[in-house]
Amino acid sequence: MGCDIHGYIEYEDWTDNDGKVHRSCFGENLGTRDYSMFGLLAGVRRSGCVFEPRGLPENVSFDVKSAYHLFVIDDSADDDRDGYVRKNTANGWIESGISRRYEDRYVTNPDWHTPSWLTAKEYEQVLRAREEDKDYGNVDQEWYAILAAMKSLKNARFVFWFDD
């Protein structure tokens, strides 16, 4: 069974009247399967991460929050869409330790693990370390495109997690 990354580029989009910064998201599920890169990003599938995983940022964008978490619905609700989980199922996950509650109506998706994020400067350090690892072949162009996009956006960060 393989491991995949779920990567998103977040950036500062606007500031409200109270001075709170709001973030938007560019891209979805960015990053190709590259176990050397996964190890350097977060120690996933091999050791040697450049920056220890930090979890999700506190001020995560709505799109990233919705991708990482599941919305808890009543047990009687007639809704089996992706992104939703019934209350009893969510409570069972929490009791067994495979999920955590987030805010009032969300839980972490038990299929996701090792969330983290990097600034553009940090991401570039990871990318340079990956270039040095010749045992895994050349770096896929998508990893460079992520950096280029981050550099073109205001206070961008690469937010990611993994599945197995």
N, C-alpha and C positions, 0 to 999 in steps of 0.2 A: 504494500500500500504506500502511495506517495504522500508527500507533504506539499502543500501549496501555501503561497502567501496571499494575503488580502491587503493590498496597499492603496492608499488614498493620499492625494496631495491636498492639504488644507492651506488656506491663506486668509489673511485679514481682508474682509470685504467692506465692512462699514462700521461706524461707531454711532450708537444711539445718543439721544439727548442727555442721558445719564453718564456718558463716557464709557459705556460697556462696549467692548469690541466684539463684533459678530464675525464668525468665520464661515466661509463657503468651502466647497470641496470640488476639486478638479480630478476627473478620472475615477475609475472604479476597478478594483482588483488588478492594480498595476503590479508588475513584477513577474518575470518568468521563473519557472522552477530552476533554481540554481542553489544546490546545497552548500556550496562554498559561500555564496552571498548570504544565505540564511544563517549560517554559522557566524559570519562577521556582523550581521545585523543584530542577532539576538541569541546566539548560541544554540540555535535550533538545527538539529541533524549533524552538528559537529561543534566542537568547542572553539573558543577564541574570539568571542564577540569584542568589538572595538568599544562599544558603549553598553553597559548593563541595561537590560530592558526596564522601562519606566512605567509601564501600564499606559492606559489611555490618558491623554491630557484632560484636565478638569474642564476646560472650556471648549470641548470638542464640538464640531459642527453637527447640525441636525442629521445630515446624511450619514456621517460616520457613526453617530450614536445609534441610528436606526439600523445600520448594517451590522454593528457589533452586538446589539442587544435585541431581545425579543419583547414585544409589547404584550403584557399580561391582560387577558380578557376573562370575563366571567365564564364559569364552567357551562352555563346554559346557553352561551352565545353560539350562534350558528355561523361560525366563521373559521374556516380551516386554511386560510391563506398563509403563504410564507411570511415570516416576520412576526407571527402571533403565536402565543402559547396559552393554553387554558390554565387557570389559577391553580388547580390541584396538581397539574403536572409541574408547574413552576415551583410550587411549594415542596414537592417531592425532590426536585433537583437541588433546591437550597438545603433541605434536610440531609441529603446524601453528600453534600459538599462539592457537587460538580457545577454549581452555578451560584451567583450572588445577586442579591437584589440591587437595583440601581434606580434611584429616585423612587417615586411612588408606584409607577405602573410598568417598570421594565425589569428584566433579569438578563444576566449575561448568557450568551448562547453557549451551552456546554460543549459544543463542537469546536469552539475557538480557543486558542491559547497563546500565551507569550505576547500580549500586546505591548507596543512601544511606539516611540516617535523620535525623529531626528530633525534637527534644523538642516538647512541646505549645506552649511559648512560642515556639520558632522556627517551628513550623508556623503559628501564628497570625500571625506577621510575614509569612510567604509569602502566606497567605490575604488579609491586608489589602492587600498589594501587588497581588494579583490583582483585588481590588475596584476598584482604581484604573485598571486596564487596560480601558477601555470598548470598545476595538476588537474584543474577542472576545465581547462580549455579557455577560449576567449570569452570575454564578457559580452553578453547579449546587448544589442543596441538599445533595447527598451530601458535598461538601467541608466544609460546615458541620457535618454530622453526625459526620464524622471528628474534628473538633476537640472537639465536645461529648463524644464517647465518651472521647477522650484525657483530658479534664479530669476525668472521673469515675473514672479508674483510677489506681492507684498507680504513679508514675514511668513513665508511658506514653511511648511514642515511636512515630512513624510510620516504618515500614521499607518501602522501595519499590525497584523497579527497572523497567525498560522492555523492551519487545520491538518489533521492526520487522517 
